[in-house]
Amino acid sequence: MLTILVHRDGRTATADRVDPAWLAGGSAAVVWVDLSAPEAEEARLLSATFGFHDLAVEDALQVVHHPKAETYDGYLYVILHGIDFKASQHEFATHDADFFVGPTYLVTVTDGTSRTIPEVQALCLRNPRVMAEGPMALMHRIVDTMVDHYRPEVDKLEARIDELEDSVFEAAETRATNQEILDLKRDVASLRRIILPQRDILGRLGRREFPQVSEEVSYRFRDVYDHVVRISDEALLFHDRLAAILEAHLSNVSNRLNEVMKILTIFSAVFMPMTVLTGLYGMNVPLVHFPGGEPAQFWWILGIMAAAGAALLWLFRRWRWW
């Protein structure tokens, strides 16, 4: 889908075509052309109307591409990623946003799933001053909104880690808890894989490595860069927290296993003398003659076994083994 916004004479409105006069260096108009999931006819605008380099056009039309920033003759080409956290799939889905920034125009290419582009388009139509600041400032507005959308997604992940951290010692299903921890580690790894390359690109924009970035706009990009750095630091913290949670969980499981083994060992020790006595007297050998004759031997042996078991339990309790 092709959407064209043009700012002229203090007003911002939509247009159905791109006037070549708007793209001239001395033009007073500011044009924003957005291609959302472009068809082949719409994609030809990139090379036929704007004259972008073939390699840049090829990259822009790819579904997913690594973030980067390159300067061509008269314009800047930047690739950044929007994110959408899919908890059921345990991944941060990426949405490419390609930017072509020239003296009087901004061209964006997305896959049609971006939440940011429609929001900024509506803002431009409500507030003409947004596009009046120029194409690079408009790009900053879009990137800033994209990064703002990161925060709710990161908060969702943090909330899940908090819940897991609170319940790790109460989990009844060891296998399920292990799987949940590993799934969250995969989520965090996905977040870091997305955020780190974009941090580098925004850092370059904030340092004014490109002539298209003015000093005023570079300050704005530095602010966005700070937000991305904070998210990057949080992702590293999430990774460390999950490692600690996994270690605590495994330690907890080991402690529970030790408790079970202790109880089983105590029972084995209690029944050991009983087993010896029943084994000896089960041989029908008259080793000891108890008062009351042969009919009373069963009750004597039973009493001795009970006394031995009780004595062992008393010793274990006194030694604090149980």
C-alpha positions in Angstrom: 0.0 0.0 0.0 1.3 3.4 -1.0 0.7 6.4 1.3 2.0 9.9 0.4 2.0 12.9 2.7 3.2 16.3 1.6 3.8 19.4 3.8 3.4 22.7 1.9 2.5 26.2 2.9 2.1 25.3 6.5 -0.3 22.4 5.8 0.1 18.7 5.7 -2.1 16.6 3.4 -2.2 13.3 1.6 -1.5 13.1 -2.1 -2.1 10.5 -4.8 1.2 10.9 -6.6 4.8 12.3 -6.2 5.4 15.5 -8.0 9.1 15.5 -9.2 9.2 19.2 -8.3 8.9 18.3 -4.6 12.1 16.3 -4.7 14.2 19.2 -6.1 16.9 20.5 -3.8 15.4 24.0 -3.5 11.8 22.8 -2.9 9.9 24.1 0.1 7.8 21.0 0.3 8.5 18.0 2.6 7.3 14.7 1.3 6.9 11.4 3.1 6.2 8.3 1.0 5.4 5.1 2.8 5.4 1.7 1.1 3.7 -0.9 3.3 4.1 -4.4 1.9 4.6 -2.8 -1.6 3.5 -4.5 -4.8 5.9 -4.7 -7.8 4.3 -1.5 -9.4 4.6 0.5 -6.1 8.2 -0.8 -5.5 9.3 0.7 -8.9 8.9 4.2 -7.3 12.1 3.6 -5.4 14.2 3.4 -8.6 12.1 5.1 -11.2 11.0 8.2 -9.3 13.6 8.6 -6.5 16.6 6.9 -8.3 17.8 5.0 -5.4 20.7 2.6 -5.8 19.8 -0.9 -6.9 21.5 -2.5 -3.9 19.6 -0.3 -1.5 16.3 -1.1 -3.3 17.1 -4.8 -3.1 17.8 -4.6 0.6 14.6 -2.6 1.2 12.4 -5.1 -0.5 13.8 -8.0 1.5 11.6 -9.3 4.4 14.3 -9.2 7.0 17.7 -7.6 6.9 20.4 -6.8 9.4 20.2 -3.2 10.7 22.6 -0.9 9.0 23.2 2.7 7.9 24.8 3.8 4.6 25.3 7.0 2.8 24.6 7.2 -0.9 24.8 10.1 -3.3 22.4 12.7 -1.9 20.5 10.5 0.6 21.0 8.3 3.7 19.7 4.7 3.8 19.0 3.2 7.3 17.5 -0.2 8.3 16.1 -0.6 11.8 13.7 -3.1 13.4 10.4 -2.9 15.2 9.6 -5.6 17.7 6.5 -7.6 18.8 6.9 -10.0 21.6 5.1 -13.3 20.9 5.0 -15.1 24.3 3.5 -18.3 22.9 6.4 -18.7 20.5 9.1 -17.4 22.9 10.6 -14.9 20.5 10.7 -11.2 19.7 9.4 -10.9 16.1 11.2 -8.3 14.1 9.7 -6.0 11.5 12.1 -4.2 9.2 11.7 -0.5 8.7 13.8 0.9 5.9 14.4 4.7 5.7 15.6 6.7 2.7 16.3 10.3 3.8 16.9 13.0 1.3 17.0 16.8 1.5 13.2 17.2 1.0 11.8 13.7 1.3 11.6 10.6 3.5 10.7 7.2 2.1 9.8 4.3 4.4 9.4 0.7 3.4 7.8 -1.8 5.9 6.1 -5.2 5.7 2.7 -3.8 6.5 2.6 -4.9 10.2 4.2 -1.8 11.7 2.2 -0.1 14.5 4.4 2.9 14.4 3.9 4.2 10.8 0.1 4.6 11.1 0.5 6.4 14.5 3.0 8.9 13.1 1.0 9.4 9.9 -2.1 10.3 12.0 0.1 12.7 14.1 1.4 14.4 11.0 -2.1 15.1 9.7 -3.2 16.5 13.1 0.0 18.5 13.7 1.6 20.1 10.6 4.7 21.1 12.6 5.8 17.5 12.7 6.7 17.4 9.0 7.7 21.1 9.0 10.9 20.2 10.9 12.2 18.3 7.9 12.7 14.7 6.8 15.5 13.8 9.3 13.4 15.1 12.2 10.5 13.1 10.9 12.6 10.0 10.8 13.6 10.6 14.4 9.9 10.8 15.3 9.3 7.4 13.7 12.3 5.8 15.3 11.5 7.3 18.7 8.0 5.9 18.5 9.4 2.5 17.5 11.6 2.4 20.6 8.8 3.6 22.8 6.9 0.4 21.6 9.8 -1.6 22.9 9.1 -0.7 26.5 5.7 -2.5 26.9 7.2 -5.6 25.3 10.2 -5.6 27.6 7.9 -5.0 30.6 6.0 -8.1 29.7 9.2 -10.1 29.7 10.2 -8.6 33.1 6.9 -9.4 34.6 7.2 -13.1 33.6 10.7 -13.2 35.1 9.4 -11.7 38.3 6.6 -14.3 38.5 9.0 -17.1 37.9 11.4 -15.8 40.5 8.7 -15.7 43.1 7.4 -19.2 42.4 10.7 -21.1 41.7 10.7 -22.5 45.3 7.0 -23.5 45.1 7.0 -25.2 41.7 5.5 -28.7 41.9 6.5 -29.7 38.4 10.3 -29.7 38.1 10.3 -30.4 34.4 7.8 -27.7 33.7 9.8 -25.1 35.7 13.0 -26.1 33.9 11.3 -25.6 30.5 9.9 -22.2 31.5 13.3 -21.0 32.6 14.9 -22.1 29.4 12.1 -20.6 27.3 12.7 -17.2 29.1 16.4 -17.5 28.4 15.6 -17.9 24.7 13.4 -14.8 24.9 16.1 -12.7 26.4 18.7 -14.0 23.9 16.2 -13.0 21.1 15.9 -9.5 22.6 19.6 -9.0 22.9 20.1 -10.2 19.3 17.7 -7.5 18.1 18.6 -4.6 20.3 22.4 -4.6 20.1 22.8 -3.9 16.4 20.3 -1.1 16.5 22.1 0.4 19.5 25.2 0.8 17.2 23.2 2.4 14.4 21.5 4.9 16.7 24.9 5.7 18.3 26.3 6.5 14.8 23.3 8.8 14.1 23.7 10.5 17.5 27.4 11.1 16.8 26.6 12.8 13.5 28.6 10.4 11.4 26.4 11.3 8.4 26.0 14.7 6.8 22.3 14.5 6.7 22.0 14.6 10.5 22.0 18.1 11.8 23.3 19.0 15.3 19.8 19.6 16.6 18.5 16.2 15.4 21.6 14.5 16.6 20.6 15.5 20.2 17.3 13.8 19.7 18.9 10.6 18.4 21.2 10.6 21.4 18.1 10.5 23.6 16.7 7.6 21.7 20.1 5.9 21.9 20.0 6.3 25.7 16.7 4.5 25.8 18.0 1.6 23.6 21.2 1.4 25.8 18.9 1.1 28.9 17.0 -1.7 27.3 20.2 -3.4 26.3 21.4 -3.2 29.9 18.1 -4.6 31.1 18.4 -7.5 28.7 21.9 -8.3 30.2 20.4 -8.1 33.7 17.5 -10.4 32.6 20.1 -12.9 31.4 22.0 -12.8 34.8 18.7 -13.1 36.7 17.6 -16.1 34.8 21.0 -17.7 35.3 20.6 -17.1 39.0 17.0 -18.4 39.0 18.1 -21.6 37.2 20.9 -22.2 39.6 18.6 -21.6 42.6 16.0 -23.9 41.1 18.5 -26.7 40.5 19.8 -26.2 44.1 16.3 -26.4 45.4 15.6 -29.6 43.5 18.9 -31.0 44.8 17.9 -30.1 48.4 14.5 -31.7 48.0 16.2 -34.8 46.7 18.6 -34.8 49.6 15.6 -34.6 52.0 13.9 -37.6 50.3 17.2 -39.6 50.5 17.6 -38.7 54.2 14.1 -40.0 55.0 14.6 -43.2 53.0 18.0 -43.7 54.7 16.4 -43.3 58.1 13.7 -45.8 57.3 16.3 -48.2 56.0 18.4 -47.9 59.2 15.3 -48.4 61.4 14.2 -51.5 59.6 17.8 -53.0 59.4 17.8 -54.5 62.9 14.3 -55.8 62.4 15.4 -57.5 59.2 18.4 -59.1 61.0 16.2 -60.4 63.8 13.6 -61.8 61.5 16.3 -63.4 59.4 17.9 -65.1 62.3 14.8 -66.4 63.9 13.4 -67.3 60.5 16.0 -70.1 60.4 14.1 -71.9 63.1 17.2 -72.2 65.2 16.6 -71.9 69.0 19.2 -69.2 69.8 17.5 -67.7 72.9 14.8 -69.0 75.2 12.5 -66.2 76.2 10.2 -66.4 79.3 6.8 -67.8 78.5 8.1 -70.6 76.2 7.9 -70.9 72.5 4.4 -69.3 72.1 5.7 -66.0 73.6 8.8 -65.8 71.3 6.8 -64.0 68.6 5.8 -61.2 71.0 9.3 -61.0 72.4 10.9 -60.6 69.0 8.2 -58.1 68.0 8.9 -56.0 71.1 12.7 -56.1 70.6 12.2 -54.9 67.0 9.9 -52.1 68.1 12.4 -51.1 70.8 15.3 -51.1 68.4 13.4 -49.0 65.9 12.3 -46.5 68.6 15.9 -46.3 69.9 17.3 -45.5 66.5 14.6 -42.9 65.9 15.4 -41.3 69.3 19.2 -41.3 68.4 18.5 -39.7 65.0 16.4 -37.0 66.5 19.0 -36.3 69.2 21.8 -36.1 66.7 19.5 -33.8 64.6 19.6 -36.1 61.6 15.9 -35.9 61.4 
